[in-house]
Amino acid sequence: MNTTEQRPDLDWPEGYPRTAPSEREPYPGNITLGHREAFESIDEELSRWGALLQRVEFAAPAYVNDSRIPHKSSDPDDPGVVAYFRREDDHADEGYAIACDRWDSLRDNARAIALYARRKRLAERCGVTTADSEFETARLPPGDEDAASSDVIAVEPEPDRDPHEVLGVAEGAPDPVVKGAFRELVKEAHGDQGGSEKWDVGELKQARDELLD
């Protein structure tokens, strides 16, 4: 039984800068998620950000029963991933996208997209900016599909994140605020509380310890 469906080459925006194959490398952070979980995390993080995932693009065969996930044995020459989505309260023709081809595997680029959405959500939580301006960074212009692709945002996440950003607290936040933010995020990350991000607890602990030192 055929469990995959063939995909065309990745539809990356024409003329948009790409990472040269020779410059791609493994993601330097601690990604402990498996292949499927990394792609599922895109939908999870976008949902928490108040967005609806519409489709995920990649240059590899996808599972027939889940077109948003490439087959785990896929190792395409082009590992780029693009997530197209819209806000829950927008019209269907209002589109946004986040793309990443910085890393050398589909899994790492998919996870980078999810982490980018997560950082945007945390920035909004601590009052750094408004939700509208955060979403604007990924807005697609109106028009046909080719035109829409021209403003896709490419993600190049930093390997070492600032501990304030990780916990979503302002610089100079007092210890009780740091500890409270840590407890809240651990509850969200812990599988026993209905979360699915056990891989993230180590990063949260490291950020807490750095800020409390």
N, C-alpha and C positions, 0 to 999 in steps of 0.2 A: 504494500500500500504506500502510495506516495504521500509523504508527510510535509512536503515543502512546495512552495510555488515560486516560480522564477521571477526575479526582479530585473528591471533594466538598470543601466548605469545610474549612479546617483545624480539626481537633477539638482546640481549645485548652480547658484546664480552665475550667469555668463558675465565674465569680466570681474567677478568678485575675487579678491585675493584668497589664494589657497596656501596651505602649509606645504612646503616642498617635501616630497617623500623622504629625502635624506635628513630632514629636520624633525621628523616625527620620532617620538620616543615613548616608552611606557610611562603611564601616569605616575608621577613621583610620590603621590600621597598613598595612604593606606586604604586601598579599595579591597574590601574583603567580600563584597557581593559577587555572586556568580553571574554568569552571562545573562540568563533570563531575568534575574532580580535587578540587574543594572538597568535593563530596558523598562521593566515594570516600575522602577523608581521614578522614571520621567513622568508617567501618569500620576503617580502618588504626589510628587512635589508640585506639579502644576495644579492638581486639585486643591491642595492646601493653599495655593496662591490665588484661588478663585478663578481658575482657568479650566477649560475643557479641551483635552487633547483630541485633535482631529485625525492626524496621521503621523507616522514616523517614517522617514525616508532613509534608505541605505542601499548600497549596491551589493546585495546578497539575497539568496533565496530566503523567503520567509516561511514560517509555519502556516499551513493551510488554515488551521483553526485560530490563528492569531497573527494577523498580517503586520502587527506592530513589533514583532520580535523576529530577528533573523535566526536561521538555524544555528545551533551552538557550534557546529563544525565549520561554519563559514569563516574564511580568512581572505576577504577580497583585497585586491591591490589598493582600492580606495576605501579606507576605513571610516570615512566621514559619515556623520549622522545629522539629520535635520528633523526637528520636531515642530509641526505646525499646530497651532492651537487658537482658541478664541476665549474671550472673557465670558463668564456665565451670563452677564447682564447685557452683552452686546448682541447686535444682529448677526445672523449667520455669515454675512459677507464681510464682517470685520475680522481681519485675520492678523495673526502674529506668528513669528517663528524664531527659534533659537537653533543655531547650528554649531557644530564643532568637528574639526578634523585635525586638531593639534596632536592627538595621541595616536599610537600605532595599532590600536585595536578597536573594534566596534564597541566592545564592552566599556572601555575607558572613555571613549567619546560620548557614549550614552550617559554614563555616570556623571561626566563633566556637565552635561546639559542639565541634569537633575540638580546638581549642586549649585549651578548658576541660579536656577529658579529658587532654590532654597535660600540663597544669600539675599536675593531680591526681597523675598518675603520677610526675612529677619530684619532687613533694613527698614522696611515699612513698619514693622512692629516696634522698633525703637525710635521711630519718628524722624529718621534721617531724611525721608522724602515722602511724597504722596504716592498713593497707589497708582494714580493715573500716570505720573511721570515715570514710574518704574515700568509700567506696561508699555509706555511709549518707546522705550529702548528696543522693543522687539516688534513694533507695529509694521505690518506690511502695507504698502500703498494700494489704493484701489486700482482696478484694471484687470487685465488678463493674467494668467498664471505666470507668464514670463516676466511681466513687469513686477508682479508681486515678489518674485524671487530676488529682485535686485537689492532689497533692503534687509535681507535676512541678517541677523546679528551673529557673528562668529564668536564662539566662546574660547577663550584661552585662560582658564582658571589658574590662579596662583597656587603653587604647591603648598606653601605655608601660609595659612590664613591667620589674620590678626585675632587674638583671643576675644577681643571685644566684639568682633564680627561673628565669631562662632556662637557666643552666648547671647548676642543681640543686646548688649548693654553699652552705655556711653562711656567714654574715657573718664577715668576718675570715679567711676561708680563705687559706692561703699561696699564693704564686704557683704552685708545682708542682701543687697540687691544682686550681687554676683551669685551668692549661694541660692537665692530664690530663683534666678533665671536658670541656673544649673538644674535645680530640682524639677522645674517645669519641663525643660527639654528632655531630661532623662526619662520622665514619665511618658513623654511622647515617643521617645526612641525605644523604650523597653517593650519587648514582645508581649510580656504578661499584661500590659496595659492596652493591648490591641494595636500596638505599633508594629513596624516592620523594619526598624533601622538599628538593630543591635550592633552593627558594625560602627555606629557613630558614637557610642558611649565613650570610647577611649579618647576621641577628639574632644568631647565635652569635658572630660575629667582633666585633660591636659590644659585646656583653656582656663578652667576654674583654678587649677593649681598655680598657673602663671599669674593670674590676676590677684590671687590671695597672698602670693609671696611678698 
